[in-house]
């Protein structure tokens, strides 16, 4: 089956295994591009791939606020 031309908010959240609320925050922060089709948000496959590339963790990157659990 061919790749869809556009993805919905629900599809993008499901693909990235995050909530729709998280995707909405990322849109507002300018981290992922979307457009409105009527009242619905839509994403191009390219905008989703671009978001993934920009979220890629590289060696030496800070992994966030939490600390890794200590080895027992």
SEBA-124935 format. One record per residue: chain; x, y, z of N, C-alpha, C in turn. Coordinates in steps of 0.05 Angstrom, whole numbers. Example, Ala and Ser with C-alpha at 12.3 -4.5 7.8 and 13.67 -1.06 7.14 Angstrom:
% residues 2
<atom chain="A" n_xx="264" n_yy="-114" n_zz="156" ca_xx="246" ca_yy="-90" ca_zz="156" c_xx="264" c_yy="-66" c_zz="156"/>
<atom chain="A" n_xx="257" n_yy="-45" n_zz="142" ca_xx="273" ca_yy="-21" ca_zz="143" c_xx="258" c_yy="1" c_zz="157"/>
This chain:
% residues 72
<atom chain="A" n_xx="17" n_yy="-24" n_zz="0" ca_xx="0" ca_yy="0" ca_zz="0" c_xx="18" c_yy="25" c_zz="0"/>
<atom chain="A" n_xx="9" n_yy="45" n_zz="-14" ca_xx="26" ca_yy="69" ca_zz="-16" c_xx="22" c_yy="87" c_zz="9"/>
<atom chain="A" n_xx="42" n_yy="103" n_zz="14" ca_xx="42" ca_yy="121" ca_zz="37" c_xx="21" c_yy="143" c_zz="33"/>
<atom chain="A" n_xx="6" n_yy="150" n_zz="54" ca_xx="-14" ca_yy="171" ca_zz="51" c_xx="-2" c_yy="198" c_zz="44"/>
<atom chain="A" n_xx="-17" n_yy="214" n_zz="31" ca_xx="-7" ca_yy="241" ca_zz="24" c_xx="-5" c_yy="258" c_zz="49"/>
<atom chain="A" n_xx="-24" n_yy="255" n_zz="67" ca_xx="-24" ca_yy="270" ca_zz="92" c_xx="-30" c_yy="252" c_zz="115"/>
<atom chain="A" n_xx="-22" n_yy="261" n_zz="139" ca_xx="-28" ca_yy="246" ca_zz="164" c_xx="-45" c_yy="264" c_zz="182"/>
<atom chain="A" n_xx="-63" n_yy="252" n_zz="197" ca_xx="-79" ca_yy="267" ca_zz="217" c_xx="-63" c_yy="269" c_zz="243"/>
<atom chain="A" n_xx="-73" n_yy="286" n_zz="261" ca_xx="-61" ca_yy="289" ca_zz="287" c_xx="-60" c_yy="262" c_zz="301"/>
<atom chain="A" n_xx="-82" n_yy="248" n_zz="300" ca_xx="-83" ca_yy="221" ca_zz="313" c_xx="-62" c_yy="202" c_zz="302"/>
<atom chain="A" n_xx="-59" n_yy="202" n_zz="276" ca_xx="-40" ca_yy="184" ca_zz="263" c_xx="-11" c_yy="191" c_zz="271"/>
<atom chain="A" n_xx="-5" n_yy="217" n_zz="271" ca_xx="22" ca_yy="225" ca_zz="278" c_xx="28" c_yy="218" c_zz="307"/>
<atom chain="A" n_xx="9" n_yy="223" n_zz="325" ca_xx="13" ca_yy="216" ca_zz="353" c_xx="17" c_yy="186" c_zz="356"/>
<atom chain="A" n_xx="2" n_yy="170" n_zz="342" ca_xx="4" ca_yy="141" ca_zz="343" c_xx="31" c_yy="132" c_zz="332"/>
<atom chain="A" n_xx="39" n_yy="143" n_zz="310" ca_xx="65" ca_yy="136" ca_zz="298" c_xx="88" c_yy="141" c_zz="316"/>
<atom chain="A" n_xx="87" n_yy="164" n_zz="330" ca_xx="109" ca_yy="172" ca_zz="348" c_xx="106" c_yy="161" c_zz="376"/>
<atom chain="A" n_xx="84" n_yy="148" n_zz="381" ca_xx="77" ca_yy="136" ca_zz="407" c_xx="78" c_yy="158" c_zz="429"/>
<atom chain="A" n_xx="64" n_yy="180" n_zz="424" ca_xx="61" ca_yy="202" ca_zz="443" c_xx="32" c_yy="210" c_zz="442"/>
<atom chain="A" n_xx="24" n_yy="227" n_zz="460" ca_xx="-4" ca_yy="237" ca_zz="461" c_xx="-8" c_yy="259" c_zz="440"/>
<atom chain="A" n_xx="-34" n_yy="262" n_zz="433" ca_xx="-41" ca_yy="284" ca_zz="415" c_xx="-33" c_yy="311" c_zz="428"/>
<atom chain="A" n_xx="-35" n_yy="313" n_zz="454" ca_xx="-28" ca_yy="337" ca_zz="468" c_xx="2" c_yy="343" c_zz="464"/>
<atom chain="A" n_xx="19" n_yy="323" n_zz="464" ca_xx="47" ca_yy="327" ca_zz="460" c_xx="52" c_yy="338" c_zz="432"/>
<atom chain="A" n_xx="38" n_yy="327" n_zz="412" ca_xx="41" ca_yy="337" ca_zz="384" c_xx="32" c_yy="366" c_zz="383"/>
<atom chain="A" n_xx="10" n_yy="373" n_zz="396" ca_xx="1" ca_yy="401" ca_zz="396" c_xx="22" c_yy="419" c_zz="408"/>
<atom chain="A" n_xx="35" n_yy="411" n_zz="430" ca_xx="56" ca_yy="427" ca_zz="442" c_xx="79" c_yy="430" c_zz="422"/>
<atom chain="A" n_xx="86" n_yy="410" n_zz="408" ca_xx="108" ca_yy="411" ca_zz="389" c_xx="101" c_yy="430" c_zz="366"/>
<atom chain="A" n_xx="76" n_yy="430" n_zz="357" ca_xx="68" ca_yy="449" ca_zz="336" c_xx="71" c_yy="477" c_zz="347"/>
<atom chain="A" n_xx="61" n_yy="483" n_zz="371" ca_xx="62" ca_yy="510" ca_zz="382" c_xx="91" c_yy="519" c_zz="386"/>
<atom chain="A" n_xx="109" n_yy="500" n_zz="392" ca_xx="137" ca_yy="506" ca_zz="396" c_xx="152" c_yy="509" c_zz="370"/>
<atom chain="A" n_xx="138" n_yy="503" n_zz="348" ca_xx="151" ca_yy="505" ca_zz="321" c_xx="169" c_yy="482" c_zz="315"/>
<atom chain="A" n_xx="166" n_yy="459" n_zz="328" ca_xx="183" ca_yy="436" ca_zz="324" c_xx="173" c_yy="418" c_zz="303"/>
<atom chain="A" n_xx="147" n_yy="418" n_zz="297" ca_xx="136" ca_yy="402" ca_zz="275" c_xx="116" c_yy="419" c_zz="260"/>
<atom chain="A" n_xx="118" n_yy="417" n_zz="234" ca_xx="100" ca_yy="433" ca_zz="216" c_xx="74" c_yy="418" c_zz="211"/>
<atom chain="A" n_xx="53" n_yy="434" n_zz="211" ca_xx="26" ca_yy="423" ca_zz="205" c_xx="11" c_yy="445" c_zz="191"/>
<atom chain="A" n_xx="-12" n_yy="437" n_zz="179" ca_xx="-29" ca_yy="456" ca_zz="167" c_xx="-58" c_yy="448" c_zz="173"/>
<atom chain="A" n_xx="-76" n_yy="467" n_zz="169" ca_xx="-104" ca_yy="462" ca_zz="175" c_xx="-119" c_yy="456" c_zz="148"/>
<atom chain="A" n_xx="-135" n_yy="435" n_zz="149" ca_xx="-153" ca_yy="429" ca_zz="127" c_xx="-181" c_yy="431" c_zz="139"/>
<atom chain="A" n_xx="-194" n_yy="454" n_zz="136" ca_xx="-218" ca_yy="459" ca_zz="150" c_xx="-211" c_yy="463" c_zz="180"/>
<atom chain="A" n_xx="-223" n_yy="446" n_zz="197" ca_xx="-217" ca_yy="448" ca_zz="225" c_xx="-195" c_yy="427" c_zz="233"/>
<atom chain="A" n_xx="-189" n_yy="409" n_zz="216" ca_xx="-170" ca_yy="387" ca_zz="222" c_xx="-141" c_yy="395" c_zz="216"/>
<atom chain="A" n_xx="-123" n_yy="386" n_zz="234" ca_xx="-95" ca_yy="389" ca_zz="229" c_xx="-85" c_yy="366" c_zz="211"/>
<atom chain="A" n_xx="-67" n_yy="373" n_zz="193" ca_xx="-55" ca_yy="353" ca_zz="175" c_xx="-25" c_yy="357" c_zz="174"/>
<atom chain="A" n_xx="-11" n_yy="335" n_zz="170" ca_xx="18" ca_yy="335" ca_zz="169" c_xx="27" c_yy="321" c_zz="143"/>
<atom chain="A" n_xx="47" n_yy="332" n_zz="130" ca_xx="58" ca_yy="317" ca_zz="107" c_xx="78" c_yy="296" c_zz="117"/>
<atom chain="A" n_xx="82" n_yy="275" n_zz="102" ca_xx="103" ca_yy="255" ca_zz="110" c_xx="130" c_yy="269" c_zz="114"/>
<atom chain="A" n_xx="136" n_yy="288" n_zz="97" ca_xx="162" ca_yy="302" ca_zz="99" c_xx="164" c_yy="317" c_zz="125"/>
<atom chain="A" n_xx="143" n_yy="330" n_zz="135" ca_xx="145" ca_yy="345" ca_zz="160" c_xx="149" c_yy="326" c_zz="183"/>
<atom chain="A" n_xx="137" n_yy="302" n_zz="182" ca_xx="140" ca_yy="283" ca_zz="204" c_xx="169" c_yy="272" c_zz="203"/>
<atom chain="A" n_xx="180" n_yy="266" n_zz="180" ca_xx="207" ca_yy="257" ca_zz="177" c_xx="227" c_yy="278" c_zz="186"/>
<atom chain="A" n_xx="222" n_yy="303" n_zz="179" ca_xx="239" ca_yy="325" ca_zz="188" c_xx="239" c_yy="327" c_zz="218"/>
<atom chain="A" n_xx="216" n_yy="325" n_zz="230" ca_xx="214" ca_yy="326" ca_zz="260" c_xx="231" c_yy="304" c_zz="272"/>
<atom chain="A" n_xx="228" n_yy="280" n_zz="261" ca_xx="243" ca_yy="257" ca_zz="272" c_xx="273" c_yy="262" c_zz="270"/>
<atom chain="A" n_xx="282" n_yy="272" n_zz="247" ca_xx="311" ca_yy="277" ca_zz="243" c_xx="321" c_yy="298" c_zz="263"/>
<atom chain="A" n_xx="305" n_yy="318" n_zz="269" ca_xx="313" ca_yy="339" ca_zz="288" c_xx="313" c_yy="329" c_zz="317"/>
<atom chain="A" n_xx="298" n_yy="308" n_zz="322" ca_xx="296" ca_yy="297" ca_zz="349" c_xx="317" c_yy="276" c_zz="354"/>
<atom chain="A" n_xx="332" n_yy="269" n_zz="333" ca_xx="352" ca_yy="248" ca_zz="336" c_xx="373" c_yy="255" c_zz="357"/>
<atom chain="A" n_xx="379" n_yy="235" n_zz="374" ca_xx="399" ca_yy="239" ca_zz="395" c_xx="426" c_yy="231" c_zz="385"/>
<atom chain="A" n_xx="445" n_yy="248" n_zz="389" ca_xx="472" ca_yy="244" ca_zz="380" c_xx="490" c_yy="238" c_zz="404"/>
<atom chain="A" n_xx="513" n_yy="225" n_zz="400" ca_xx="531" ca_yy="220" ca_zz="422" c_xx="538" c_yy="247" c_zz="436"/>
<atom chain="A" n_xx="536" n_yy="246" n_zz="463" ca_xx="542" ca_yy="270" ca_zz="478" c_xx="519" c_yy="288" c_zz="484"/>
<atom chain="A" n_xx="496" n_yy="283" n_zz="471" ca_xx="472" ca_yy="300" ca_zz="475" c_xx="462" c_yy="295" c_zz="503"/>
<atom chain="A" n_xx="450" n_yy="316" n_zz="515" ca_xx="437" ca_yy="314" ca_zz="540" c_xx="411" c_yy="299" c_zz="536"/>
<atom chain="A" n_xx="406" n_yy="279" n_zz="552" ca_xx="383" ca_yy="262" ca_zz="548" c_xx="358" c_yy="271" c_zz="563"/>
<atom chain="A" n_xx="359" n_yy="295" n_zz="575" ca_xx="336" ca_yy="306" ca_zz="588" c_xx="341" c_yy="311" c_zz="617"/>
<atom chain="A" n_xx="320" n_yy="317" n_zz="631" ca_xx="322" ca_yy="326" ca_zz="659" c_xx="326" c_yy="302" c_zz="678"/>
<atom chain="A" n_xx="315" n_yy="280" n_zz="672" ca_xx="317" ca_yy="256" ca_zz="689" c_xx="344" c_yy="244" c_zz="688"/>
<atom chain="A" n_xx="351" n_yy="230" n_zz="709" ca_xx="377" ca_yy="216" ca_zz="710" c_xx="372" c_yy="187" c_zz="704"/>
<atom chain="A" n_xx="392" n_yy="175" n_zz="692" ca_xx="391" ca_yy="146" ca_zz="688" c_xx="392" c_yy="132" c_zz="715"/>
<atom chain="A" n_xx="377" n_yy="110" n_zz="718" ca_xx="378" ca_yy="96" ca_zz="744" c_xx="406" c_yy="86" c_zz="749"/>
<atom chain="A" n_xx="415" n_yy="87" n_zz="775" ca_xx="441" ca_yy="77" ca_zz="782" c_xx="440" c_yy="46" c_zz="781"/>
<atom chain="A" n_xx="462" n_yy="35" n_zz="772" ca_xx="465" ca_yy="6" ca_zz="771" c_xx="467" c_yy="-4" c_zz="800"/>
<atom chain="A" n_xx="453" n_yy="-25" n_zz="807" ca_xx="454" ca_yy="-36" ca_zz="834" c_xx="476" c_yy="-55" c_zz="838"/>
